[in-house]
Amino acid sequence: MPDSLNSDILTIAPRTGTAFVVKAGQTLTVIDPTGGQVADLLAYSQEDIGEVLSSGRTLDYASRLYLTTGDPLYSNRSRVMLDIVADTVGRHDFLLTPCSKDTFRIIYGDTDPHRGCFGNLAEALVPYGIVPDAIPTAFNCFMNVPVDGATGTFTVEPPLSKAGDHITFLARMDLIVGLTACSALQSNGGSFKPISYCIEG
């Protein structure tokens, strides 16, 4: 856990998102301050935004679904973008795309749907020249998606994270990062809470 006396810990309000730069060699720690809240994380190469965090490449090279300390996260060009260097939870999801208006319309039947993590990320990434169609599957910090190995079916369960739990990434290149406090009730155990983060180094 970062030392709050030496680090600036920032907070993302419930159902919102932000974007920022993390330089090579810096660490990014994503913190669940109250417990049971998911954070969607995206990463793009600052040098070329066509290079983006890839769920498919990462899971292919890891040969497993659940990633934790010691695991690298790869780009669509098979370069390491981030290394997981600390993790107090050990259960995150790299399977499901950021929730969107359509998520809430199709899954929840909302007639006036929230724009979701997708809409929040799209807005936050505008200053970096990143368009909505360039938003991939996110690394969903703290999301809990058990998968039945026999049938391939999965369920979205409440996060296992407790207040103060965190995951720390080491940037292996200069990155543009998008991060949210997830907007989907099912992902967050039925309520919306903040997410905190800090950058060190």
C-alpha positions as CSV (number, residue, x, y, z in Angstrom):
1,M,0.0,0.0,0.0
2,P,1.4,3.4,-0.9
3,D,2.5,5.6,2.0
4,S,-0.1,8.4,2.0
5,L,2.4,10.7,3.5
6,N,4.6,10.4,0.4
7,S,2.0,9.9,-2.3
8,D,-0.9,11.9,-3.7
9,I,-3.9,9.6,-3.5
10,L,-6.6,10.7,-5.9
11,T,-10.3,9.5,-5.8
12,I,-12.7,8.8,-8.6
13,A,-16.3,9.4,-7.7
14,P,-18.8,6.6,-8.1
15,R,-19.9,5.9,-11.7
16,T,-17.3,8.2,-13.2
17,G,-13.9,7.9,-14.8
18,T,-10.6,9.7,-15.6
19,A,-7.5,9.4,-17.8
20,F,-3.9,10.3,-17.1
21,V,-0.3,9.6,-18.1
22,V,1.9,7.1,-16.4
23,K,5.6,7.1,-17.4
24,A,7.8,4.1,-17.8
25,G,9.2,3.1,-14.5
26,Q,6.4,4.6,-12.5
27,T,4.0,2.5,-10.5
28,L,0.2,2.9,-10.5
29,T,-1.7,1.6,-7.5
30,V,-5.5,1.2,-7.8
31,I,-7.1,1.1,-4.4
32,D,-10.6,0.0,-3.3
33,P,-11.1,2.4,-0.4
34,T,-14.4,1.0,0.9
35,G,-14.5,-2.5,-0.5
36,G,-16.5,-4.3,-3.1
37,Q,-15.9,-1.9,-6.0
38,V,-14.6,-2.6,-9.5
39,A,-12.2,-0.3,-11.5
40,D,-12.0,-0.7,-15.3
41,L,-8.4,0.0,-16.5
42,L,-7.2,0.7,-20.0
43,A,-3.7,1.5,-21.3
44,Y,-2.4,2.9,-24.6
45,S,1.2,3.6,-25.6
46,Q,1.7,7.4,-25.4
47,E,4.0,7.1,-28.4
48,D,1.4,5.4,-30.6
49,I,-2.2,5.1,-29.4
50,G,-2.7,2.3,-31.9
51,E,-0.9,0.1,-29.4
52,V,-3.3,-0.8,-26.6
53,L,-3.7,-3.2,-23.7
54,S,-4.9,-6.6,-25.0
55,S,-6.9,-9.1,-23.1
56,G,-6.4,-11.7,-25.8
57,R,-2.6,-11.5,-26.0
58,T,-2.3,-11.3,-22.2
59,L,-4.4,-14.4,-21.5
60,D,-2.9,-16.3,-24.4
61,Y,0.6,-15.9,-23.0
62,A,-0.4,-16.4,-19.3
63,S,-2.4,-19.6,-20.1
64,R,-4.8,-18.8,-17.4
65,L,-7.7,-16.5,-16.6
66,Y,-6.8,-15.1,-13.2
67,L,-3.7,-12.8,-13.1
68,T,-1.9,-11.5,-10.1
69,T,1.5,-10.5,-8.8
70,G,4.3,-11.3,-11.2
71,D,2.1,-11.4,-14.3
72,P,2.7,-9.0,-17.3
73,L,-0.1,-7.3,-19.2
74,Y,0.6,-7.3,-22.9
75,S,-0.3,-4.9,-25.8
76,N,-1.9,-5.9,-29.1
77,R,1.7,-5.9,-30.4
78,S,2.9,-8.4,-27.8
79,R,4.9,-5.9,-25.8
80,V,4.6,-5.7,-22.0
81,M,2.8,-2.5,-21.0
82,L,2.4,-3.2,-17.3
83,D,3.6,-5.7,-14.7
84,I,1.5,-6.6,-11.7
85,V,4.0,-6.1,-8.8
86,A,1.6,-6.2,-5.8
87,D,-1.9,-7.6,-5.3
88,T,-3.9,-8.0,-2.1
89,V,-7.0,-9.6,-3.7
90,G,-5.9,-12.0,-6.4
91,R,-9.1,-12.0,-8.4
92,H,-9.6,-9.6,-11.3
93,D,-11.4,-10.0,-14.6
94,F,-9.9,-9.6,-18.1
95,L,-12.9,-11.0,-19.9
96,L,-15.7,-8.5,-20.0
97,T,-15.9,-5.2,-21.9
98,P,-16.6,-1.9,-20.1
99,C,-20.3,-1.5,-19.3
100,S,-22.2,0.9,-21.5
101,K,-25.7,2.3,-22.2
102,D,-26.3,-0.9,-24.2
103,T,-25.2,-3.0,-21.2
104,F,-27.8,-1.4,-19.0
105,R,-30.5,-1.6,-21.8
106,I,-29.9,-5.2,-22.7
107,I,-29.0,-6.8,-19.3
108,Y,-30.9,-4.6,-16.9
109,G,-33.7,-3.4,-19.1
110,D,-33.1,0.3,-18.3
111,T,-35.1,2.7,-20.4
112,D,-32.9,5.6,-19.6
113,P,-29.5,3.9,-19.2
114,H,-26.4,5.4,-17.6
115,R,-23.5,5.8,-20.1
116,G,-21.5,3.4,-18.0
117,C,-17.7,2.9,-17.9
118,F,-17.5,2.9,-21.7
119,G,-19.1,6.4,-21.9
120,N,-16.9,7.7,-19.0
121,L,-13.8,6.3,-20.6
122,A,-14.7,7.7,-24.0
123,E,-15.1,11.2,-22.5
124,A,-11.9,11.0,-20.4
125,L,-9.8,9.9,-23.4
126,V,-10.9,12.6,-25.8
127,P,-8.0,14.9,-24.9
128,Y,-5.6,12.2,-25.9
129,G,-7.1,11.7,-29.4
130,I,-8.6,8.3,-28.5
131,V,-11.9,7.6,-30.1
132,P,-14.7,5.3,-28.7
133,D,-14.1,2.6,-31.2
134,A,-10.5,2.3,-29.9
135,I,-11.7,1.2,-26.4
136,P,-10.9,-2.5,-25.9
137,T,-11.8,-5.0,-23.2
138,A,-10.6,-3.5,-19.9
139,F,-8.5,-5.1,-17.2
140,N,-11.2,-5.0,-14.5
141,C,-9.5,-4.5,-11.1
142,F,-11.3,-6.4,-8.3
143,M,-14.0,-7.8,-10.6
144,N,-15.0,-11.4,-9.6
145,V,-16.1,-13.6,-12.5
146,P,-16.0,-17.3,-11.7
147,V,-15.9,-19.6,-14.8
148,D,-17.2,-23.1,-14.9
149,G,-14.4,-25.1,-16.4
150,A,-16.7,-27.8,-17.8
151,T,-19.4,-25.7,-19.4
152,G,-17.7,-22.4,-20.0
153,T,-20.5,-20.5,-18.3
154,F,-19.6,-17.7,-16.0
155,T,-21.3,-15.5,-13.4
156,V,-20.5,-12.0,-12.1
157,E,-20.2,-12.1,-8.4
158,P,-19.5,-9.3,-5.8
159,P,-15.8,-8.4,-5.7
160,L,-13.6,-10.1,-3.0
161,S,-11.9,-6.8,-2.2
162,K,-12.2,-5.3,1.2
163,A,-11.6,-1.7,2.3
164,G,-8.0,-0.7,1.5
165,D,-7.3,-3.6,-0.9
166,H,-5.1,-2.6,-3.8
167,I,-3.3,-3.8,-6.9
168,T,0.0,-2.1,-8.1
169,F,1.3,-2.0,-11.7
170,L,4.7,-1.1,-12.9
171,A,4.6,0.8,-16.3
172,R,7.0,-0.7,-18.8
173,M,6.5,2.1,-21.3
174,D,5.0,5.6,-21.3
175,L,1.2,5.1,-21.1
176,I,-2.1,6.8,-21.3
177,V,-4.3,5.2,-18.7
178,G,-8.1,5.3,-18.4
179,L,-9.6,4.3,-15.1
180,T,-13.1,4.2,-13.7
181,A,-15.2,3.5,-10.7
182,C,-17.5,1.0,-12.4
183,S,-21.1,1.8,-13.0
184,A,-22.7,-1.7,-13.1
185,L,-24.7,-2.8,-10.0
186,Q,-24.0,-6.5,-10.7
187,S,-20.3,-6.0,-10.8
188,N,-20.1,-4.1,-7.6
189,G,-22.3,-6.1,-5.2
190,G,-25.3,-3.9,-5.7
191,S,-24.0,-0.4,-4.8
192,F,-21.7,2.2,-6.3
193,K,-18.6,3.3,-4.5
194,P,-15.4,5.3,-5.2
195,I,-12.0,4.1,-6.4
196,S,-8.7,5.7,-5.5
197,Y,-5.3,5.6,-7.2
198,C,-1.9,7.0,-6.9
199,I,1.2,7.2,-9.2
200,E,4.7,6.9,-7.7
201,G,8.2,7.1,-9.1
